[in-house]
Amino acid sequence: MAVASKPLSLGKQQDETKTRTPLSDAWTQFRRNKLALIGLAFIIFLILLAIGADFLQSIGFLDDPLYQHEAPGMTFAPPMTCTQDPRRMNPQWCFVFGTDDLRRDMMSRAIYGARVSLSVGFVGASISMLIGITYGMIAGYYGGAIDNLMMRFIDFLYAIPDLALFILLQVFFKALAAERDRVGPFAQALVDIDRSMGGLFFLFIVLGLLSWIGIARLARGQTLSYKQKEFVEAARAIGARDRRIIFTHLLPNILGPLVVVGVQSIAGFIGVETALSYLGIGVNAPTPSWGSMIATAQNNTFGAYPHLVLVPAVMLGLTVLSFYFLADGLRDALDPSLRGT
């Protein structure tokens, strides 16, 4: 009996060993970073709020972010103070975070502004990852003259200040929208799409033109370090095509650092959108945006009405910190040298 129980215990240990995967090991490592878990929870909560903003408005939890209550005038409603407005579908509403100078609910505008910021962040990161990874891996894999030519083009783009070019392109697109009747049908179609999206379409184009440069350099460096590995040589030996080697064998092995940088870039894109909206060249008014809310507050007395700045500023700060905490946790989880520590 004792002899029979020993192989049974060994078999159980072998089964437990077989169930371990790189993904499960990464999740185990990620859970040890408490700040990363808090950041992930806040991001998920903010995404759910942004997606369900229309539903929350329909049941009366959120106000219409563009609705002006009574006559324009600076009024700060204390927390949980309700107002009666028979013109609204739900006449009772509590201004938890107060109102702005046009008597619009600050909490509703902040949540709808989160929808804009998160859209810009995720779309910008997706564009940068798609273009940057493809461009960098092709340059690093083929090398030689192709690599030299492609990297010189990136060096040229690096010489252009990002924020300055963002501002110039946004000014150009704003002027194009203002002169819609004088441009061709293709440009008119683009202007119409941008207007239907509240100014986000041109902002996506601006971010997509230069946002991929850093990802491309990182992808090229990672490809150069992996393309001479044994598994790549084995794939070449069995006749695998270059496209299969790049996207099937190389990409999964270099994706870890790229994902970390991609998550960090989401916070950067949110900051760029906030800065452009603060300067008045971001999303079209009156679309809610954290940057435009801060700019509006600057025109009023901050000492008397601090909530005008605090509400969007706190939302922006918590969102950016959450993405950086998440990126730090992913770096620890995806680094094989930290497994089991």
C-alpha angles and dihedrals in degrees: 000000000000091000092051094050094057098063088045092058091045091051090052091052090050091051091051090050092051092053092061113101133178088252093054091047090051091050091049090052092044093054090060091066103080095185090054091053091049090049092049092049092051092048092050090048092050092048091051090049092049094047094045097042093109092049092048089051092050092055093046100253092112129037127227102274091218098044116114115209113216118321121344112267140126108273128155112203110206117237116291092007110142131210132201116228115167092193091070124083089234104037098196118071135162116216097214095174097028129242136284129239091283092049093252118148111262097205092054093047091048092052093046087047088056088059090057095045095046091047091053092045098050096039092047092049092047092051093047093048094047097047097033097049093046094046096044096046093050091050094047096043099050097034122171119075093349092055092045094051095045094048093048087057089053090049088054091052091047089060090063115084107243100215093044091052091046089055094046093049093047091050089050093051092046090053089048090054091049091053095045095134092054099053132078126274094262092054090045090054090052091049091050091051090049092050092049089054094047094249096310097114096066089042090056090051092050093050092045094056097065109007095090099061098091093044090051093054092048092047091050092051093048091048092051090053095049106035093083094050121120096252091056091049090049091052090051091048093058091049102258114168122244093250091054092047092049100046102026104037107020102035098059090051097051098037097092100073090038092056091051092051090044092055090048090050090059088067089048093052091049088053092050092050090049092050094048092047090047089056090049097248099095125082118354118268133281090028106114115250131163091232095052090046090055091046090052091050090053089063091058134058106285094190093057097039108028093159090074090070101025097059098056093033094054091046091050094046095048092047095050092045091049092055092048091049089049092050091050091052092048090051090056093044096048096044107096091202090066097051111124095009 
